[in-house]
């Protein structure tokens, strides 16, 4: 128990510190956005590149882990969609956004620091986190496809496919992972200065990501709530047939924090994943909702308030649920 607390308390402690600093206004406006962009575009890609490039091609062959992780996400998305739509009776854009919130884990900014803290010195933790972060794009693609289908009353258009493909081609995490795989396959290894630089930048990823999460949470908690705007979707709050705001939060957070890791466990097991890779996959799935879910919701004008609340609530609840998950996984000798 004490070793679990010693790994988790510093992680959530940095988040709380970030919230405190944001509330005090000690740093300039725009710091949370700049800090998160630095992590997303510089330090996290450097960390993943360094971890992947040092692996052999045999060590990178984790097809079962990838398949089980994606299957768990898609099943969680389907379950969230079914519950939020009341068995298919409602099919507004807010339903797709809520389903995304229940299946898109914060694997990069929160998952990596936690798993690395629990498995110090284990490069597989960084590799697993990088894989999950890239595989989360599957949920993003499904969500966007559903939103476009609802918006146009048809199927997935070529325009959406081009936009998603272009976004993937610019994704720093995906590009860093591909570059790392290329170095691994080449057998040349990393040059000394490049390895040192990547390692130094990668070391800043965890603390900066956690501090940034705290600042963003503080900003969300203090933001004034807006009413249901016209023609915005509004998360279904003005629809008498929709679930109540409280019911939506209960459903989304129950799917994200409990159903998603359970479904991922079953999928990983079915694909033959065992040992600490199974434990890491389940733990990454148990992470709270990622902030990317809000970006999608705001872009499509659907369910933005509900998604913002889900990010805050799931992150706070995860301080307890993650502790329980780690205790269980340690008991089963999977971490």
N, C-alpha and C positions, 0 to 999 in steps of 0.2 A: 504493500500500500504506500509506504513512504517513498519508494523509488518512483512510483507512478506520480505521486503528488510533486515530487522534486522535478519531474519532467514537465508536468502540466502547469504548475503554478507560475513559473517564469514566463511561459508563453502567454497566459491570460493576464499576467501582471503587466507585460509590455503593452497589451491592448488597453488595459485600464489606464496606464500612464499616458498613452496617446489620447484617450478620451479626456483625461484631466488637463493636459496641455492645450487641447483644442478648446475646452470650456474656458480656460483662463485667457485665451487669445494671445498666448506667448509667441506664436509664430505667425508670419505674414499670411494674409488671405491667399488661398490657392495652394497652400503647402500640401494638404492631403492629396490633391490631384497630381501635383508635381511629384510627390513622393511615390505614389502608386504607379505613375508612368515610368519613373526610374526603375522601379522593381520589375514592372512588366516588360519593359523594352531593353533593359541593360543587365541588372544584377541577376534576375531569375534565368534569363537565357544563358548567361555566362555560367551559372551554376549547373544547369542541365547539360550544356555543351561539355563542360569539364567532366561531369559524371559519365556521360554516354561515351565520349571519345576514349576514355580509359578502359572501357569494357571490350572484351573480345566478341566477335560475331556470335559465337555460341551462347555467350551470356546475355546477348540482346534478344535471342530467339524466345520470346514469351508470348506466343500466339494464344495459348489458353488463357493467360491473364488478360490480354487485350479483348478477346471475345467475351469472356465472362464479365468484364467491367462494362463493356458497351451493352450487353444483354441486360445487366442489372439496371443501368440507367434507363433504357428504353421501357423496361417493365415498370419501373417506378413512374415514368412519364405516363404510361398507359393507365396505371392505377390512379394517379392523381387526376388525370383527365376524366376518368370514369366517375370518380367520387365528386369532383367539382361540378361536373355537368349533370349530376343527379341521374346517372345511368344513361346519359345521352340525350336527356330532355332539353338541355341547353347547349349551344355550340358557338357561343360568342368568342371573340378574340381573347377576352380575359381568361377564358377557360384554358386555352393553350399556354398563356403566360403563367398561370398558376401551376399548371402541370410541369412547366419548365422549372419553376421555383422549387418544386418538390423532388427534382431529379438532377439538379446542376450543383454538384458539391464544390465548396471552396477548397479545392485540392492544392492549388498553387500557393496562395497567400497564407492560408491557415494550416492546411493538411501537411505540407512539407515541413514547416517548423516543428509541428507536433511529432510527426513520425521520425524525423531526424533526431529529435530529443529523446525519443523512446528507444531508438536504435543507433546510438552514437558510433560513428566510425563505419557504419554499414552503407556502402555506396549503392546497394540495391534500393535503399529508401529513396534516394534522390531519383534513381532511374524509374522506380514505380510511380513517384509523384509526377515526373515528366510525362510518363505514358498516360496517366489518368488525365492530366491537364490537356493533353492533345486529344484524347478520346472524348472529352467533354464536348468537343465540337460536333459530335454526332447528335447530341441533344439540341444544340443550337440549330443545326440544319433541320431537324424534324420540327422544331418550334417555328422557325421561319417558314417552312413549307406549309405548315398548318395555317399560320396567320395569313399567308398570301392566298391560300385556297379559300379561306373564309372571306377575305377582302374582295376577291374577284369572283367568288362563286364557282371556281374551277379548280384545276390541279396546279401542280408546281410548274411555273413558267421557266423558260430558258433564261429570262432576265434575272430571276432569283438565283438560278444555278450559277450564272456568271458572276453575280455579286458575291455569293458565298465563296466561290472559287477564288475570286480576287482577294477576299478577306483572308482566306486561308493562306494565300501566297504571300501576304504581308504579315502574317502572325509571327512575332518574334520567337515565341516558344516553339512553334512548329519548325521554323527555320533553324533555330539553334539545335533542335533535336536531329534534324536531317543532317546538319553539318557534323554533328557528333558521330552519327552513324557512318557518314562518309569517311571520317578519320579512322574510325574503328575498322571498317572494311579495307581501308588502304593498307593497314598494318604498319604505317609509318610512325604512329604515335604522335604525341604532342611535343613540340619544341619547348625547351625549358622556359624561356621568357613568356611564351603564350600560356603555358600551363600555370605559371605563377600569377600572371595577370587575370586569367579566368578564375583561379582559385580566390584571389583577393576580392574581385568583384562579386563572386558568388557568395562569399562570406557575409556580404551586406544584405543579401536577399531576405533572410528570415527576420532579423530585427526591424528592418525598414518596412517590410510587409505587415508585420504585426502592429507596429506603431501607426502605420497608415490606416489599418483597419479600425483601430481605436479612434482616430481622428474622424473618420467617415461616420462611424456609429454615433459619435457625439453630435456631429452635424445633423444626422438624421433624427436623433432624439429631440433636438431643440428646434427643428424645422416646424413651421406652422402647418397644420393640416389644412388641405384645400378641400372644398366641396366637390361634388360630382360635376365636372365640367361638361359642357355640351359637346357632343360628338367626339368624346375622347375615350369612350369605353368605360372609364371610371371604375374599373374593377368590378362592375356589376352592382355597385352600391345603390344605384337608382332603379334597378330592376327588381320588382316585387317577387319575381320567380327565382331570383338568385339566392344562394346561400347567404346568410348574414355575415357581416365582417368577422365576427368572432368564430363562426363555423368555418369560414374559409381559412382562417389562421390555424385552427385546430387540425383541419384536414391536411393543409400543406405541410405543417411542421411534423405531424404524425407520419406522413409519407416520407419526408426528408430524413428525419432523425431515427426512425424505427423501421419502416417498411423498406426503404432503399438499401440500407446495409444488410437487412435480412435477405432480400431478393438477390443482392450481389453475392452473398455467401453461397446461396443455393446455385447460382449460375457459375461461379468460380469452381465450386465443387464438381458440378456437372462437366466442366471442361478440364477436369483433372488437376486443378491447382491445389497444392497442399503446402503445409509448413508456413513459414513467415510471409511468403508471397500471398497466401490466402488471407492471413491476418492483416497485412498491409492493404490489400484490396478492400476488405470489409471496413477498415478504419478510414480509408479515404472516402468511401461511400457514406460513412457516418458523419462527415463534415457538414456544417450548416450551409445554407444557400449562398452561392457566390454572388458578388455584386454585378457580374455580367448579366444576370437575370433582370436586374433593374434597367440596365442600359437598353435591352431589347424591349422591355415593357414600355419605357418612355419613348423609344423610337417609333413604336406602333400605336402609341396613345391608348394602351389597353392595360388595365390592372396595375398601373404604376404604384399607386398607394399601397395596394395589397402586397405587392412584391417588396417594396421598401420595408414594410412592417415585417414581412416574413424573414428578410435578411437580418433585421435587428433581433427579432424574437428567437429565431433559430440559433443565432450566434450566442445569445445569452443562455439559452437552454443547453447549448452544446457543452458548456462548462460542466454540467452534470452528466449529460448523456455520454459524452466522450470518456469521462472517468469510468462510468459503468462498462462501456464497451472495452476499454483497455483492461479493466479488471477481468472481464470474461475471457478476453483473448489471451491474457497472460495465464489465466487458470488452465486454458486449453493448450498452452505452450505454443501459441501461434505468433507470439511477439517476443 
